Amino acid sequence: MRELDDRARAILTGNDRGGYTVPTRGLYPYQWNWDSAFAAMGFSAFDPDRAWRELETLFAAQWETGMVPHIIFHEVDPGYFPGPDVWQTHRQPPTTGITQPPVAATAARRIYERDHDRARLAALYPKMLAWHRWFAAHRLDRGAVCIAHPWEAGRDNAPDWDGAMAGVDSSGVGEYTRRDTAHVDAAMRPQKIDYDRYLSILYFGRDTGWDAAEIAANGPFFVADPSMTFILLRANRDLAVLAGVLGEDSGEIEGWIAELEAGAETLWNADGEYYDSRDVRTGTFANSLSCASYLCWYAGIDNRRMLEHLRSVLGRVRYGVPSYDPEGPEFNALRYWRGPVWGVVNFLIADGLAAAGHEVQADRIRADTRALIERNGFFEYFDPLEGRPAGGDNFTWTAAIWLIWAGRD
C-alpha cells in the first residue's frame, strides 16, 4: 500500500506543470477543469499549498461572465486537437469556449477542512459563486443542468448523447487530423462520426462568438444531464457550507439548491425508473442507465429504485461501476464512456452512498476500485468484466482518488 501511495504522489508531482496539473502526458497536455479539481484533492493529502494553487490557477482563467472553461491552453502543444486555433476564444491564456462539471467548490471544501486557510478560501469564494451563478443563468432547463457539448459533461461519447447527436449535421466539418488515437488504441476512444459531430457543435459556438444565450437557444445540441445536475447540486451544498465558514449570506445558493432538487426530478425516466439524460430540443429521454444515474446520492438524493438498479448492475460485472448498463445495447467494455469503470466517478458515487448510509455498496465500489489499481496501476479507466486497463497511464485523477479514498481504510 505504501508503494502505491508513493507512486500516486509521484504521478501528481510528475504531471505538475507549475501551478496546474495535466491529466496525463501526451494524450491530455493541458489543464482540464474537473481534472484539476480532483488533482487539488489529491495534493491536499500531502501538499495543501499546492492544492490551493491548483484551484487558483484554474480560476485565473475564469471568463468575465463567470464561466470557467473546460481546457486552459497554457502552452502550445501540436500533439493535441482541437487546439486554441480551432476554438478561437481570444483569451489569454487561450481557453475553450465551454465548461465542465463544477467540482471545484467540493474540492475547496475538502482542502479547507484539512488546511483551514481562510484567506485563500475567501479569495476563491466569489469566483466559485460567480461560476455557479453562470450555470443558473445559462444552463438550466426546468431546473436541470444542460450541456451544450458532450465534452462539457466530461462523458464524451456516452450513449446518453446518441439520440441528440444523431440530429447534429456534420456535413460541413471538412478534413482534420485527430491526435488522440496516436496516444491510445482507437478501439478505446470515440469514433470518427463522434468527432465530426463534436467539431460541428464547436464550430456553431465559435461562430456565435461563444454567446451563451444563443448557444442555449439555438445550438445543435442541448441536453439536460444527470451528472452535471447532481454534481452542481452537491457543489452548491458545499458552497453553502463555505459561505457559512466565511460569514457570507447563502440565500442565493439555497435557492439554487431548491431549484436543482426540483430539476433533478425532471430527469426521472418513468419507463425505465432511473435518472436519465433528456434532449431539450425533442423532450425525449436517452433511455440510458449510466454511471451518471448513480450520482443521485452524491447530490444528497436517496432513491430506493436507484439502489435496486445499482445492486443489479454490480451483480453483473466483476468490477463496478460500469459507465453504462452492461445489458444495454451500446455496451462496450473498453470504449471510453460506453462501459468502462472510471475510478473518479466511483469515488463520487461511493461518497454519496456512504453519506446516505448505504455502506455495503460504498465499500464494494471502493474495494473494486482498489483492486483495479493494485492490479493494473493508475490508468484512466478499466474494463468492468475482466479488469483490463484502458486509456492513458499515470493518470492524475486516478492517483488522486487513490490518495484520498481508494487506498485508505
Buried (B, 14 or more C-beta within 10 A) or exposed (E): EEEBBEBBBEBBBBBBEEBBBBBBBBBBBBBBBBBBBBBBBBBBBBBBEBBBBBBBBBBEBBBEBBBBBBBBBBEEBEEBBBBBEEBBBEBEBBBBBBBBBBBBBBBBBBBBEBBEBEEBBBBBBEBBBBBBBBBBBBBBBBBBBBBBBBBBBBBBBBBBBBBBBEEBEBEEBEEEEEBBBEBBEEEBBBEEEBBBBBBBBBBBBBEBEBBBEBBBEEBBBBBBBBBBBBBBBBBBBBBBBBBEBEEBEBEBBBEBBEBBBEBBEBBBBEEBBBBBBBBBBEEEBBBBBBBBBBBBBBBBBBBEEBBEBBEEBBEEBBBBBBBBBBEBEBBBBBBBBBBBBBBBBBBBBBBBBBBBEBEEBBEBBBBBBBBBBEEBBBBBBBBBBEBBBBBBBBBBBBBBBBBBBBBEE
